[in-house]
Amino acid sequence: MRAALIISWAGSAILSHSMRKLCLVAAPCSLAIFLSVYLFPESWLIPAGLFCILSIRFSFFLHGKARTKYILAAIGLSIGFMWTSCYGYLFRTPALSLIEEVEKELSFVVIDFPTKTSRGASFTARVQTDSGFQPKVQLYAASDALEFCPGDTISATVVFSSSALIRGETVDYFPAKGIYLFGYVRGQATLVNRPEFISLVSAPRWIAKTLKDRIIQNSPNDISGFLVALITGDKSFLPTGLYASFQRSGIAHVVAVSGLHTSRKTKSIVCRT
């Protein structure tokens, strides 16, 4: 018993020491990403990352724990600046380059089930480009697009715009999800291919849709939307203004995707098996 307690204490001490070191890297990394997104011009990021790495040479004037903390913080800052710059170069810049292209027909792979809008349908898809790069785009199409499913390959003539600018205002919602483009379908989108089997990539979308449909079918109309949000985190079924009321009351976290939903889903799967 005593040996087990000693081993447990030693393991906790080692883990705690490792977590403190991880925090010394993660916190500066988060700060660098924040500065890169909201304050620094993109041209500053690589020089800033290199400066942080080179500044490690000055740590020789420090001693002991102070030197270790300085080195870890410098590494964290460098990772944050470099990561943001590389991500922008590899993903955001190629995606935004499509805005410069004139209206033309392209192929897309549907990622999620379309949702109904006031003017038709909206859904997320990946653009099939000649270079092989497949950026995500939020497509807006006519109501016939509601028949599309995840995994479908479609063809449409699209005009692109930046998702970071809506009605002249800068927004972060779509860019934060890795979607840098809005695509407006001219005419109708055509279904090119529908896979015979559901792929592993599309399976979570189908499972979520089945779960939502079951909840709506087996629940009273006045609470079905709330139950869907509570169990799956999807707030699109909530009555108009209800989520805003949750936010004003400080209980919006109840219907946000969190460990609560994960634990409930895991428990239901375990109970069924």
TABELHU-V80274 format. One record per residue. N is the residue number from 1. RES is the residue in three letters. SS is DSSP state (@ for helix, = for strand, . for the rest). Layout:
N_RES_SS ; N_RES_SS
This chain:
1_MET_. ; 2_ARG_@ ; 3_ALA_@ ; 4_ALA_@ ; 5_LEU_@ ; 6_ILE_@ ; 7_ILE_@ ; 8_SER_@ ; 9_TRP_@ ; 10_ALA_@ ; 11_GLY_@ ; 12_SER_@ ; 13_ALA_@ ; 14_ILE_@ ; 15_LEU_@ ; 16_SER_@ ; 17_HIS_@ ; 18_SER_@ ; 19_MET_@ ; 20_ARG_@ ; 21_LYS_@ ; 22_LEU_@ ; 23_CYS_@ ; 24_LEU_@ ; 25_VAL_@ ; 26_ALA_@ ; 27_ALA_@ ; 28_PRO_@ ; 29_CYS_@ ; 30_SER_@ ; 31_LEU_@ ; 32_ALA_@ ; 33_ILE_@ ; 34_PHE_@ ; 35_LEU_@ ; 36_SER_@ ; 37_VAL_@ ; 38_TYR_@ ; 39_LEU_. ; 40_PHE_. ; 41_PRO_. ; 42_GLU_@ ; 43_SER_@ ; 44_TRP_@ ; 45_LEU_@ ; 46_ILE_@ ; 47_PRO_@ ; 48_ALA_@ ; 49_GLY_@ ; 50_LEU_@ ; 51_PHE_@ ; 52_CYS_@ ; 53_ILE_@ ; 54_LEU_@ ; 55_SER_@ ; 56_ILE_@ ; 57_ARG_@ ; 58_PHE_@ ; 59_SER_@ ; 60_PHE_@ ; 61_PHE_@ ; 62_LEU_. ; 63_HIS_. ; 64_GLY_@ ; 65_LYS_@ ; 66_ALA_@ ; 67_ARG_@ ; 68_THR_@ ; 69_LYS_@ ; 70_TYR_@ ; 71_ILE_@ ; 72_LEU_@ ; 73_ALA_@ ; 74_ALA_@ ; 75_ILE_@ ; 76_GLY_@ ; 77_LEU_@ ; 78_SER_@ ; 79_ILE_@ ; 80_GLY_@ ; 81_PHE_@ ; 82_MET_@ ; 83_TRP_@ ; 84_THR_@ ; 85_SER_@ ; 86_CYS_@ ; 87_TYR_@ ; 88_GLY_@ ; 89_TYR_@ ; 90_LEU_@ ; 91_PHE_@ ; 92_ARG_@ ; 93_THR_@ ; 94_PRO_@ ; 95_ALA_@ ; 96_LEU_@ ; 97_SER_@ ; 98_LEU_@ ; 99_ILE_@ ; 100_GLU_@ ; 101_GLU_. ; 102_VAL_. ; 103_GLU_. ; 104_LYS_= ; 105_GLU_= ; 106_LEU_= ; 107_SER_= ; 108_PHE_= ; 109_VAL_= ; 110_VAL_= ; 111_ILE_. ; 112_ASP_. ; 113_PHE_. ; 114_PRO_. ; 115_THR_= ; 116_LYS_= ; 117_THR_= ; 118_SER_. ; 119_ARG_. ; 120_GLY_= ; 121_ALA_= ; 122_SER_= ; 123_PHE_= ; 124_THR_= ; 125_ALA_= ; 126_ARG_= ; 127_VAL_= ; 128_GLN_= ; 129_THR_. ; 130_ASP_. ; 131_SER_. ; 132_GLY_. ; 133_PHE_. ; 134_GLN_. ; 135_PRO_. ; 136_LYS_= ; 137_VAL_= ; 138_GLN_= ; 139_LEU_= ; 140_TYR_= ; 141_ALA_= ; 142_ALA_. ; 143_SER_@ ; 144_ASP_@ ; 145_ALA_@ ; 146_LEU_@ ; 147_GLU_@ ; 148_PHE_. ; 149_CYS_. ; 150_PRO_. ; 151_GLY_. ; 152_ASP_. ; 153_THR_= ; 154_ILE_= ; 155_SER_= ; 156_ALA_= ; 157_THR_= ; 158_VAL_= ; 159_VAL_= ; 160_PHE_= ; 161_SER_= ; 162_SER_= ; 163_SER_. ; 164_ALA_. ; 165_LEU_= ; 166_ILE_= ; 167_ARG_. ; 168_GLY_. ; 169_GLU_= ; 170_THR_= ; 171_VAL_. ; 172_ASP_. ; 173_TYR_@ ; 174_PHE_@ ; 175_PRO_@ ; 176_ALA_@ ; 177_LYS_. ; 178_GLY_. ; 179_ILE_= ; 180_TYR_= ; 181_LEU_= ; 182_PHE_= ; 183_GLY_= ; 184_TYR_= ; 185_VAL_= ; 186_ARG_= ; 187_GLY_= ; 188_GLN_= ; 189_ALA_= ; 190_THR_= ; 191_LEU_= ; 192_VAL_= ; 193_ASN_= ; 194_ARG_. ; 195_PRO_. ; 196_GLU_. ; 197_PHE_. ; 198_ILE_. ; 199_SER_. ; 200_LEU_@ ; 201_VAL_@ ; 202_SER_@ ; 203_ALA_@ ; 204_PRO_@ ; 205_ARG_@ ; 206_TRP_@ ; 207_ILE_@ ; 208_ALA_@ ; 209_LYS_@ ; 210_THR_@ ; 211_LEU_@ ; 212_LYS_@ ; 213_ASP_@ ; 214_ARG_@ ; 215_ILE_@ ; 216_ILE_@ ; 217_GLN_@ ; 218_ASN_. ; 219_SER_. ; 220_PRO_. ; 221_ASN_@ ; 222_ASP_@ ; 223_ILE_@ ; 224_SER_@ ; 225_GLY_@ ; 226_PHE_@ ; 227_LEU_@ ; 228_VAL_@ ; 229_ALA_@ ; 230_LEU_@ ; 231_ILE_@ ; 232_THR_@ ; 233_GLY_. ; 234_ASP_. ; 235_LYS_. ; 236_SER_. ; 237_PHE_. ; 238_LEU_. ; 239_PRO_. ; 240_THR_. ; 241_GLY_. ; 242_LEU_@ ; 243_TYR_@ ; 244_ALA_@ ; 245_SER_@ ; 246_PHE_@ ; 247_GLN_@ ; 248_ARG_@ ; 249_SER_@ ; 250_GLY_. ; 251_ILE_. ; 252_ALA_@ ; 253_HIS_@ ; 254_VAL_@ ; 255_VAL_@ ; 256_ALA_. ; 257_VAL_. ; 258_SER_. ; 259_GLY_@ ; 260_LEU_@ ; 261_HIS_@ ; 262_THR_@ ; 263_SER_@ ; 264_ARG_@ ; 265_LYS_@ ; 266_THR_@ ; 267_LYS_@ ; 268_SER_@ ; 269_ILE_@ ; 270_VAL_@ ; 271_CYS_@ ; 272_ARG_@ ; 273_THR_.
